[in-house]
C-alpha cells in the first residue's frame, strides 16, 4: 500500500531520512538534522500531520507550537533539503513496524540512513523503536542513528558550570 506523501522543498526521496513530529523545531530537533547532515547527503525530514495524539486522544492533544506550514518552513531553514508529510490516520497508525519500514522507509523514501531521536517509536501501538530499527537495519539496507537528546532539566543543571567557562 502506498501512503500519500506531500513533498516540500526537493520533491524527491533523499538517502538520509529524519523522522519525527518536530512540533517546535527546537534545539534538540535541530541537532537531529545536523547529525543527519553529517552523512554528507541530502536530508528528507519525514513528519506527520495531524499530531498522532489528536487521532487517538483528542482531549490530550498538545497545543501546536507551529502550524504545519511553519514547521515545514523551519525544517527547511534548519537544513532539511525536503520535507515529506504523511497524513496520520487510524489506518496509518495501524501499520505494523515492518510494514512502515517496507512501505514508507524503503519503497517510498528509499532510505539509506535513518536518524531519529532516541525516544522515537513507530508502528501499531508504538511497537517499533530505535533498537528495533537497528536490529532490522542490515536486512533492509540502511543504517540507524538514535540521537540522545539532553533534557531541559539537565541543561539547567549544567548551566552554572557552563557560565564558569565564559
N, C-alpha and C positions, 0 to 999 in steps of 0.2 A: 504494500500500500504506500502511495506517495502522499506526503503531507505538504500542503501548500506552504511555500516559503515566500515571504515578502522581502525582497532584496533592497538594500540601501547602500550607497557607495558603489564599489565594484559589484556588479550584479553577476557574480560567479563564485563558485567554491574556491577556497584557497587551502594550501596544505596544513596550515595551523589554525585550529579551531578553539576558541574560548567559549565556555558555556556558563550561563547564569542568568539571573533576573536583572541584576545591575540596576536596582531601583534608584540609586542616587549617584552612581559612578563616583564613589568616594575613593579615598587613597588606597584602600585595600583592593578595590576593583581595578584601579589604575596600575597597581603593582602586578596584578594578574596579566593585564595587557602588556606591560613592559616585559614580563617574563616570556610571554608568547612571542613578542618581537625579537627576543634574543635568539630565536631559532633562525633568524635571518630570512624568513619568508613572509609572504603576505599573510595577514591575520583576518579571519572571519570571526565575529562575535555572534554566537547563536543565543538569542534571548526569546522569551515567551511573553505573550500578551493574550488575555489579561493575566494578572498575578495568579498563580496556582491556588492560593488560599481563597480567592474570590469564587472559584469554581466549587470548592468543597465546603467552605465555611465562610460565606459572605459576611457574616457578622464579625468575623475576626480578620478581615482583610486589612492589611496595614495601609495607612494613608500613603498616597503616592508622593514621593519627593519630586519626581519629574513625570511629565506626560510621556507617552511613548515617543512622540516626536522629539521631545527634549532629551530623552535617554539616547535615542539614535544619534542626535547631534553631538552629545557629549562623548559617546563611544567613538565616533569618528574623529572628534577633536583630540581624544587621548590616545590615538594610534591605531584603531581598527581600520583596516582597508575596506571591509564590508561588514554590514550588519544583516543577519538573517533573522527574521522574526517568524515564529511559528505560533499560530493561534492555539492557545491552551484550552482544550475542551475535555470533557469527561472521556471521550473516545481516545484522545491523545494520551491522557493520563493513565488509561488502562493498558497501554503498551508495556509488555514485559521488557526488562532491561535489554535482553538480547535483540528484541525487535527494534527498540530505539537505536541501538548501536548499528544494526544491519541496515535498517530502512533510512535513518536520518544521517548518522555519522559517516557510514561507509558509502552507501549508494548516492545519497543526495549531496553531502558535503565533501566527500572524498578525503576525509581527514587522514593526515599522516602524523600530526602531533596534536594532542588534546591537552589543554591547560585549563584547570578548574581550581576553585578554592578547595581546601582540604575538607570542608564540610559539605561538599556537593553530593546530592542524592538525585536519583532519577529512576524512571520506570514505575510501573504499578506499585502502589503502596511504598514508594521510595525504596524499593528492594535493591537497587543498584547504588553503589557508592564508589569512591576513588579506589579503594582496594580491589573491588570487583573489576573496575575498568583496567587496572594494572594487571590483574590476573588473566584477562582475556585479550589484552593488547596485542601480543605477538600473533595470536590466531587471526586477528583482523588486520594486522599490518600497520598498527600505529603505536606511538609512544604516549605515555600519560605523565603529566606533571601536576601533582596536587600541591598547590601553594599554601603554606601555612600562613594564616593571617594573624597579625598582632591584635589582641583585643584592646579596646579603648581603656580598660582598667589597667592593663599592663603598661600602656603608654603613659598614663597618669603616674604610675609608679616610677617609671624611668625618667620622667621629666626633670625632677631636681638634679638627677645625675647628669643629664644632658646639659642643663643650664650651667653646671660647673665647668663644662668644657669650653664655653663661649665667653 
